[in-house]
Amino acid sequence: MARRERPQLITDAARSPEQELRAREVRYVLMMLLRAACVVVGAILVATRPPLLWLWLTLCVAGGVFLPMIAVMLANDAPPRPEKRLRNRFHRKQQSHPDPDHALSEREHKVIDAD
């Protein structure tokens, strides 16, 4: 006896909304901690005046300016809808009734009227 439907793979199962929210919160906090580290390291660099100060300050300023924008965009990002995911574009659409006799009996018939 053949199975009529393919089993649901655990890798295809979506994460719960609580898990998604928690992952986005953790990612946001880590990125903001990295931004705070950039600001602190920038202040220390200005005080100590190491070689290549301009390069290190440029990196710290870029981290302090761009990390908050990126963190907010990633925190507000929602997972793609199932029909928009790339891997679903390559799968065949499953037929609701794999039995050909059953599919023929439920198909709409075209009536051509001579009148």
Buried (B, 14 or more C-beta within 10 A) or exposed (E): EEEEEEEEEEEEEEEEEEEBEEEBEEBBEEBBEEBEBBBEBBEEBEEEEEEEEEEBBEBBEEBBEEBBEEBEEEBEEEEEEEEEEEEEEEEEEEEEEEEEEEEEEEEEEEEEEEE
